[in-house]
């Protein structure tokens, strides 16, 4: 069921839709929320009126319950109109999972940034066992304990079980392009750090930003290091991408992939910058005593995490350590056991 929004977005943004429902953010822009099995527990998807149909933005994980929820949205919320295009903001499974299913079902083209499309295709071709072993190797190099590595190698495989195979062709989208959807011209912006070439959609006239995972209202997006590029500096890319978004009006209505729509783009970017500055300062102090990446990450994230979440603790810890090393604020040196330690210079 679709509910009309208030005329005043600042005072009466709609309540989140349940699975299989949609609510209107404004005419021709629908909000759909699909469940996830762990934090952050849901992903938001968007439907934009596209002439004689709808363009879907993100599609959620491939799960039987999610397919059933989409069937309800299709039957009850689209006014009998088809999906004309499927746009995926980035390669992560909770965004691309059912994109191939939707594209095949409707004969709709898939729109993705080239890097994101190729990354998704690569992960779908890679053996799940290899993905797990590569992640375990990253953990071992970080000094993680053996029980974590054993858990990781025995856990449910990554990616392929969650993502329907993608079409063999896609339509490339890139930052700076203007994408006309129905009567609205959306300007594309690149987000970085969380994913390499994440696409954000901005409607300048309507004052709306579909922000994907770049700017979230209550949590910081995951900004972490992945096994193929262990010395990467994704935090710099994340902060730089957010700084570029400050060129958009402060009163922009932000539609995030997790959490509720919100106003206050500039304020939220400032909060995220301060959060990471605090983490960097804490990590620098932690490494006054030489630490492995695992030790430093556990001290930076000062609460208990289960084994599955430890993957993200290590990845994000490495992102912050790499930022500090790249700027000469920490030194990385291999210890006698072959595991690198991080310490302050001098």
C-alpha positions in Angstrom: 0.0 0.0 0.0 1.3 3.5 -0.9 0.8 6.4 1.5 1.2 10.0 0.4 3.8 12.1 2.1 3.2 15.3 4.0 3.7 18.6 2.1 6.3 19.5 4.8 9.2 17.0 4.6 10.9 18.5 7.6 8.1 17.9 9.9 6.4 14.7 8.6 8.6 12.2 6.8 6.7 9.0 6.4 7.1 6.0 8.7 9.2 3.1 7.4 7.3 0.6 5.2 7.0 -3.0 6.3 8.2 -5.8 4.1 6.1 -6.0 1.0 4.9 -2.4 1.3 6.0 0.9 -0.1 5.5 4.5 1.0 5.8 7.6 -1.1 8.6 10.0 -0.2 7.0 12.3 -2.9 5.0 11.6 -6.0 6.8 9.2 -8.2 9.4 8.2 -5.5 8.6 5.1 -3.4 10.5 3.8 -0.4 10.7 0.0 0.1 12.5 -1.7 3.0 13.7 -5.3 2.9 14.9 -7.3 5.9 18.5 -8.4 6.6 19.4 -11.3 8.9 22.0 -9.2 10.9 23.1 -5.6 11.5 21.9 -3.2 10.2 18.8 -5.5 9.9 17.3 -3.9 6.8 18.2 -2.3 3.5 16.2 0.5 1.8 15.4 0.3 -1.9 13.8 3.0 -4.0 11.4 3.0 -7.0 11.4 6.1 -9.3 8.5 6.6 -11.7 10.1 6.2 -15.1 7.6 7.1 -17.8 5.4 4.1 -18.3 7.0 2.2 -15.5 9.4 2.3 -12.6 13.2 2.4 -12.2 14.3 0.2 -9.3 17.3 1.4 -7.2 18.9 -1.5 -5.4 17.3 -4.9 -4.9 18.3 -6.5 -1.5 19.6 -9.9 -0.8 18.4 -13.1 -2.5 16.2 -14.7 0.1 12.8 -16.5 -0.4 11.2 -14.1 2.0 12.6 -11.1 0.1 11.4 -12.4 -3.2 7.9 -12.8 -1.6 8.1 -9.3 -0.3 9.0 -8.0 -3.8 6.1 -9.9 -5.3 3.8 -8.0 -2.9 5.3 -4.7 -3.8 4.9 -5.5 -7.5 1.3 -6.6 -7.1 0.1 -3.8 -4.8 2.3 -0.7 -5.1 3.3 -0.2 -8.8 -0.1 0.6 -10.3 0.2 -2.3 -12.6 3.3 -0.9 -14.3 6.5 -2.7 -15.0 10.1 -2.2 -13.8 11.8 -0.5 -16.8 15.4 -0.3 -15.4 17.4 -1.7 -12.5 20.1 0.5 -11.1 22.4 -0.9 -8.5 24.4 1.6 -6.4 27.3 -0.7 -5.6 28.4 -4.4 -5.6 27.6 -5.3 -2.0 25.3 -8.3 -1.7 22.5 -6.5 0.1 22.2 -4.1 -2.8 22.8 -6.2 -5.9 21.4 -9.5 -4.6 18.2 -9.7 -6.5 19.1 -7.3 -9.3 19.7 -10.1 -11.8 16.3 -11.6 -10.9 14.6 -8.3 -11.5 16.4 -7.6 -14.7 15.5 -11.0 -16.1 12.0 -10.9 -14.9 11.2 -7.6 -16.6 13.7 -7.7 -19.5 15.0 -4.5 -17.9 18.6 -3.2 -18.4 21.0 -3.2 -15.5 22.7 0.1 -14.7 25.9 0.0 -12.7 29.2 1.8 -12.5 31.8 -0.2 -14.3 34.0 -0.9 -11.3 31.0 -2.1 -9.3 29.6 -4.3 -12.0 33.0 -5.9 -12.6 33.6 -6.4 -8.9 30.2 -8.2 -8.6 30.9 -10.4 -11.6 34.4 -11.3 -10.3 33.0 -12.3 -6.9 30.3 -14.4 -8.5 32.9 -16.3 -10.5 35.3 -16.8 -7.5 34.9 -20.0 -5.5 33.4 -19.4 -2.1 36.2 -21.4 -0.5 38.8 -19.1 -2.0 37.0 -16.0 -0.7 37.0 -17.4 2.8 40.6 -18.4 2.6 41.6 -14.9 1.4 39.8 -13.3 4.2 41.4 -15.7 6.7 44.8 -14.8 5.2 44.1 -11.1 5.9 43.1 -12.0 9.4 46.3 -14.1 9.9 48.5 -11.2 8.7 46.7 -9.0 11.2 47.6 -11.3 14.0 44.1 -12.6 14.6 43.9 -15.7 16.9 43.6 -19.2 15.6 40.0 -19.7 16.8 38.9 -16.8 14.7 40.6 -18.1 11.6 39.1 -21.6 12.1 35.6 -20.0 12.5 36.1 -18.0 9.4 37.1 -20.9 7.3 34.1 -22.9 8.5 31.5 -20.2 8.2 28.7 -19.9 5.6 30.3 -18.8 2.2 30.4 -15.2 1.1 28.5 -13.5 -1.7 27.5 -16.2 -4.2 24.7 -17.7 -2.1 23.3 -14.1 -1.7 23.4 -12.8 -5.2 21.6 -13.9 -8.4 23.9 -14.1 -11.4 24.0 -10.7 -13.2 23.2 -10.1 -16.8 26.2 -10.5 -19.1 25.7 -6.9 -20.3 25.2 -3.7 -18.3 24.7 0.0 -19.0 27.6 1.9 -17.5 26.8 4.9 -15.3 29.4 7.3 -13.9 29.8 10.3 -11.8 28.9 13.6 -13.6 26.2 12.0 -15.8 22.7 13.2 -15.7 20.2 10.4 -15.7 16.7 11.3 -16.7 14.0 9.2 -15.0 10.5 10.2 -16.0 10.4 14.0 -15.6 13.3 14.2 -13.2 17.0 14.8 -14.0 19.2 13.0 -11.5 22.8 13.9 -11.3 25.2 11.0 -10.5 27.9 11.4 -7.8 30.6 9.0 -6.8 30.8 7.8 -3.2 34.0 6.1 -2.1 35.5 4.3 0.9 32.6 1.9 1.5 32.7 0.7 -2.1 35.0 1.9 -4.9 32.6 3.6 -7.3 29.3 3.7 -5.5 26.7 5.8 -7.3 24.6 8.4 -5.5 21.7 10.1 -7.2 20.9 13.8 -6.7 17.7 15.6 -7.8 18.8 19.3 -7.6 15.3 20.6 -8.2 13.6 18.3 -5.7 16.4 18.6 -3.2 16.7 14.8 -2.8 19.9 12.7 -2.5 19.7 8.9 -2.8 22.8 8.4 -0.7 23.3 4.6 -0.8 25.7 3.7 2.0 27.8 6.9 1.9 25.9 9.0 4.5 23.8 7.1 7.0 21.8 8.8 9.7 22.8 6.9 12.9 25.9 4.7 12.1 29.1 5.2 10.2 29.2 3.2 7.0 31.7 0.3 7.1 35.0 1.6 5.7 37.4 -1.3 5.6 40.2 -3.0 3.9 39.5 -6.0 1.6 42.0 -8.9 0.9 42.9 -8.0 -2.7 44.3 -4.6 -1.5 45.6 -4.9 2.0 47.4 -1.6 2.0 44.5 0.4 0.6 43.5 3.8 2.1 39.7 3.6 1.9 39.2 6.0 4.7 40.8 8.9 2.8 38.4 8.1 -0.1 35.4 8.1 2.2 36.3 11.4 3.8 37.1 13.0 0.4 33.8 11.8 -1.0 31.9 13.2 1.9 33.7 16.6 1.5 32.6 16.7 -2.2 29.0 16.2 -1.0 29.2 19.5 0.9 28.7 21.2 -2.4 25.1 20.0 -2.3 22.6 22.2 -0.4 22.5 21.7 3.4 18.8 21.2 3.4 18.9 18.2 1.0 16.6 15.3 1.9 18.9 12.3 2.3 17.6 8.9 1.4 20.0 6.4 2.9 20.3 2.7 2.4 20.0 1.9 6.1 18.0 4.0 8.6 15.4 6.5 7.9 15.4 9.5 5.5 16.7 12.6 7.1 17.5 16.3 6.7 20.8 17.8 7.7 23.4 16.5 5.1 26.1 18.9 6.1 25.7 18.3 9.8 25.8 14.5 9.4 29.0 14.8 7.3 30.6 16.8 10.1 29.6 14.2 12.7 31.1 11.4 10.5 34.3 13.4 10.1 34.6 14.0 13.8 33.9 10.3 14.6 36.7 9.2 12.4 39.1 11.8 13.7 38.4 10.6 17.2 39.0 7.0 16.1 42.3 8.0 14.5 43.5 9.8 17.6 42.6 6.9 19.8 44.4 4.5 17.5 47.5 6.6 17.4 47.5 6.6 21.3 46.9 2.8 21.3 50.0 2.3 19.1 52.3 4.2 21.5 52.9 0.6 22.4 53.6 -1.5 19.3 50.4 -3.5 18.4 49.3 -5.9 15.7 46.4 -4.8 13.6 44.2 -7.3 15.5 45.3 -5.9 18.9 44.9 -2.3 17.8 41.4 -3.0 16.2 40.1 -4.7 19.3 41.3 -1.8 21.5 39.8 0.8 19.1 36.4 -1.0 19.1 35.9 -1.2 22.8 33.1 -3.8 23.1 32.7 -7.5 22.4 31.9 -8.7 18.9 30.9 -12.1 17.8 33.2 -14.1 15.4 31.3 -13.0 12.3 31.5 -9.3 13.2 35.3 -9.6 13.9 35.8 -9.6 10.1 34.5 -6.1 10.0 36.5 -5.0 13.2 39.7 -6.1 11.6 38.9 -4.6 8.2 38.0 -1.2 9.6 40.9 -1.2 12.0 43.2 -1.8 9.0 41.6 1.1 7.2 42.4 3.5 10.0 45.9 2.1 10.5 46.7 2.4 6.8 45.5 6.1 6.9 47.9 6.8 9.8 50.8 5.0 8.1 50.2 6.8 4.8 50.6 10.1 6.7 53.6 9.2 8.7 51.7 9.2 12.0 52.4 5.5 12.5 55.2 3.2 11.4 54.5 -0.4 10.3 57.3 -2.9 10.9 57.3 -6.7 10.7 57.9 -8.4 14.1 60.1 -11.5 14.8 57.0 -13.7 14.4 56.4 -12.3 10.9 53.3 -10.3 11.9 53.5 -6.5 11.4 53.3 -4.2 14.3 52.2 -0.6 14.2 53.8 2.0 16.4 54.2 5.8 16.7 57.4 7.1 15.1 60.6 7.7 17.1 
